Amino acid sequence: MASPPFSSGIFGLVKGSDGARSRSLLREATELYVSEPVHTRSETAMYEELAAQLLKVTGLQDRIRIATLLADYSEVPASVMRSLLHDIFPVSSVMIEKSKSISEGQLLALAATASPSHLEMIAARKNLQPAVVEALLGRMRADGLTALAANPSLHFSPSAVRHLVENAHGNPRLARLLAARMDDVQDTDLIDLFLDLDGRGRRRVIQALEIAALREFAARRPLPRVPMPDADKVATLARACLQRNTEAMARMLSDITGLDAPFLVRLLADQGGEPLSICLKAAGVDTGIATRVILFSGVDDTRSYFDVKRLVDLYEMVSLRSALLLVDRWRGVVPAARRAPVHVPQAQAGTPVRATASGGSHGEKPAETPQIRRDRA
């Protein structure tokens, strides 16, 4: 037997309801509403008015049931959608997670006032519009951004990537999720997150550093001369390794590399060991000392044979130039400007007339840059 039209069905429900049934009336009306694929404007208005009157007195379990029914329905009235989205979390989470008919404007309005739990559920929705992503980035806490980074259906803009990277410092979970994104997060974006990455992410950074080192070499930029470590300090470092004295190892490496001792304690305790291998390469210590330091680093008494071999191979494989690029970042060294700025303020350069009068002419050629000796990368 065919179900009655929505209008007559609603009149029947309202006429037959008493005070005890009024709390379940909206649930029954919703079941009737979703049983028909399309509705006239008058039917939609009738359901909206009924929802506006009864949602406040409908019990929690019935509201969850209403949200579940409407989440799979394509034509949800805007006022009903808004009420359910701004309901308490057990109700709104159903709509946020499952509804396919939430508009961009409704998501933006929700993101402006929603709780962190709501924001994380919005971030997990598929194919969010860029405006919604930007709104979430502006409101989400650093620990909640992992929900955005874990969403494979999103493509982040460069500004969004920068924001995520800035918040990933000291947040290994977020950093590793970013490293797993191959389409919108570039290898160079991950360089400053090296210590928070897993092995896969660190390999991406090492690849980026090697490419940067090749560019430095192609531009004939001289390789900084690494001073030979003091023999006495190297001997003290070797003894500290045998004694498994992490603090003494950190002090000696600090003297050799110029990095802070607490930072080197962190490198010595790093489970993966890749930062330590690169640091030893930049320090200029020989393979024997590097192997000993690697062997007695980590959280265990000694590293396993396979770990030591992997890290010594990395020490020998990575170029000195790329190792210095990373260690300089750890020191906080900012590379000098590679070229003159395109725009020079007139207060600095003077007007064109003054510049010409000071000895230069438009026809003069600039002085030639002295040749820089080619060096090995």
N, C-alpha and C positions, 0 to 999 in steps of 0.2 A: 504493500500500500504506500503510495507516494506521500511524502511528508507535507503538511499543510504549509501554505505560504507564510513567510516570516511575519507579516503584519497580523494575520489572523491568529497565528501561533502565539505571538506576544500578548495579544488581547486575552487569549485563553489563559495564559500563565498568570497575568495580572489579576484577572477576574477570579481565578481559583486559588489565589494565594491568601494566606492569613498571616497573622503576626509572626507565627513560628517559622513559616516558610519564606518570609521576606528576605532573610539573610542568604538564602540559597537561590533566590530568584534570579540574580544576575548570572550566576553560573549556568542555570538552565536556559536563560535567554541567550547566553554566549554559545552554548551547544547548538541551539536552534539557528543562531546567526551564521555560524561557520558551516552548517549543513548545506547552505546554498552558496554556489560559487559567486554570484553577483547579486547586488541589491540596488533598488532605486534610491534616489536621493532622500525621499521621505522615510524609507526604511532605515537608511544609515543615520538620519537625524534622530529617528525614534530610538535606535540603539544607543547613540551618543547620550541622549537625554537620560535614558535609563541608567547608563553607566555613571553619569555625573551624579545622580541621586543616590545610587546604591553602593558604589565602591567604598565609601567611607564606613558603611555598616556591614560590609561583607567580610567574613572571617578569613584568616590568613590562608588556610588550606584551599578555600574556594578561590581566593585571588591567585594563588599559584596555579590552580587548575585553569582559571581563565587565561592567565598569561601563557600557559602551555598550549591551549587551544588556539589562541590568536597568533602565537609565534609561527605556526605553520600556515597561517592564512595570509593571503596576498593583499587584501583590501582592508586594512585595519584603520578605522577612523582616527584622524590626527589627535583629537583630544583624548581618546582612550589610550593611544600609544604614549602620549605625553604623561598621562597619569600613571601608567604602569612603569614607565622608565624611571619616574621619580618616586616610586614606592620604595619600601624598605628592601634590603638586599635580596632576601629569598625570592621576592617577586620580580624585581627589576633584573636580576641576574638571568632569569629565564629568557626574557625578551632580548637582553644584550647578547646573550650567547647564541640564541637560535633564530631570532626573527630576521627575515630577509627583506622586510619592507621598511626598515628604519631609514629615514632620509638623512642626508648630510647635515641639514639644519638641526634636526633633532639630536644627532650625535654631538654637534658643536654645542648646543644648549646644555646637554647633559655633561659634557666634558668641562664646562665652565664652573659647575657647582658640585660635581660628583666626588665621592669619597675615593681614597686610593684604591680600594677594592674594585669599585666600579670602573675606575680608569684602567686598571689592569685587564679587566674583562673586555673593555672597548678595544684596548691595544691588541687583543688576541683575535679580533674579528678579521675576516678575510677581506682583502682588497679595499682597505680604508682609503678615503680620498686624501690627497696631500694636505688640504686645509685641516682635516681632523688630526692627521699626524702632527702637524705643527702645533695645534692646540694641546695635544697630549704632551709633547715635548716641553711646552711651557709650564705645565702643571704637575707632571709626574715627578716623584722623588727619585733619587738616583737608584735606590734599590728596586724600584718598580719598572725601570726602563728595560729590564731584561725581557719583559713581556713583549715589548715592541721589537727588540733585537731578535727574539725567537720566532717572530712571525714571518714565514718564508714568502708570503704573498705580497709583502710590501717592497717598494723600491725607494730607498732614502735619497734625498737630495744631498749635495755636498755640505750644505749648512747643517742638515740633520745629522750627517755623519760626524761633523766636527763636534756638535753638541754631545752626541753619544760617546765619542772618544774622550772628551773632557771629563765626563762623569764616570768613565770606566777605570780611571786611576785608582788603584787600591780595591777594585771590584773585579776579582778574577772571573766570576761567572759572566758578567757583562762583557768583559774583554774577550773571553773565549767565544761567546756568541757572535761578537763582531768579527772575529777572525774566521769564523765558519761561513761568513757571508762573502761570496766570491764576486757577485755582480756589482754591488754598489760600494763596498768597502775595499779600497785599494791597499796594496802591500805597504805603501809609504804611510798610510793613515795609522798603521799599527806600531810604528817604530817606538813611540814614547810609551807604549803599553807592553814592551818586551817582557818585563819582569812579571807581569800578570797573566801572560799567555801560557798555553800548553805547548807541547812539542810541535804540533801542526802550525800554530800561529807563529811560533818563533822561526820556523823554517821560512815562512812568508817574509818575515822581517829580514832575515839573513839574505834572502834573495834580493829584496829591495836595497839593502846596503851594498851588495856586490854590484848592482846596476849603478847605484850612485857613485861607487868607487870607480867604475869604468868611465863614467862621465867626467869625473874629476881628472882622471888620467888623460882622457881624450882632449880635455881643455888645457892640458899641460900645466896643471896646477901642481906645485911642488909638494911632495910627500913630506910631512913633518919628520924631522930626524928624531928617532926615539933614543934617548940616552941609555947607555948600557947600565943595567942595575948594579949598584954597589955590591962588590963581592961579599963583604961582611954581612950586609943585610940579607943577601940571598942565602948565605950559610945559616944565619939565624932563622930564616924562614924554613929552611930544610929541617932544622932541629925542632922547630915548633910543630911541623907536620908530624914528625915521628912521635912527639909527645901528645899529639892530638889536642893541642892547645889552640882552640879556635880564636881566642882573644889575641894571643900573640901573633898568630897567622894574619889576622885582620890588621894589626898594627904594622907589621912588616909590609904587607901589601899596600897599606895606606901610604907608607913612606915611598914605596916604589912607584905607585900609580898616581898619587895625588888625590885619590878618592877618600871620602870620610870613612873612618874605621867602622862605625855602626852600619853604614851601607855595605861594606865588605863582609861584615858578619852575616848580613842577609844573603849576599851572593854565595858565601861559603855554605850556608844552610839550604840553599835552593835545591829542591828535589831533582829537577831536571839537569842542572849543572851547566846549561848552555851559556848563561851570563858569565860564569866564572871562566870558562874556556876562552871566551872572547876577551875578557878583561886581561887574562894572562898573555894572550897574543899581543894586545896593545901595550902591555908592560915591557915586552921585549925579553922576557925570561926564556931560557932554552927549553927544549922539549923534555929533558929529564926532570927539571924542577917543576915544570908544568904538570907532568904526569904525577909527580909525588903530591902536589897540592890537590889535584883532582881526586887522587886515590883517597886522601884523608879528609875530603869535604863531604857535604851531604848530611842527612840526619842520622845515618847509621855510623858505626865505627869506621868502616871502609866501604867504598862503593864496590859493586860486583865487577868481575872482569869485563863483562859485556858493556856495562855503563862506562867504565874507564876507557875502553877501546873506542866507544862511540864519541866520547868527549875529546879524547886525544885526536881522533880523526877530524873532528870539527876544528880543533886548535890548529891543525896542520893545513886544513882546507881553506879556512877563512883568510882572506887577504888582510895584510896589515892595514891597508888604507880603510877598508870597511870596518875593521875592528876599532880603529881610531875614531871613525865617524860616530859610532855608537857610544864609546867611552867618553868622548867629548860632550855628548848630550848628557851623560850622567854627571859630568863635572859642571854642567851648566854653561859650557862655552858656546857662545852664539857665533856662527861663522860670519866673517866679514862680508860686507856687501860685494857682490861679484861685478856689479856694473853701476855706473852713475845713475842717479834717479832721472826718470824721464822729465819730471816737472821740478824745476829749481825755483824757489821763491825769489821774487825780484829783490827783496830786502837782502838776500844773500848774494845773488849774482849781479845785481845792478841792472839798470835798464839796458837795452841793446846799444843805445848811444854811448853810455858809460863804458860798457864792455868793450866797444870798438875803440874808444879813446884811450883805454888803458893799455893798448899795445897790440891787441888782436885785430884782425881784419877778416871779413867774410871769406876772402879767397885763400886764407892760410890753411895749410893742412895741419891736423893735430900731430903732436909729437908722437913718434913711433914708440910702441910699448917694447921694452927690452925683451929679448928672447929668453924664455925660461927653459932651462935644461930639462930634456925629457927624462923621466924617471920611471922606474918600474912600479906598477900598482901592487 
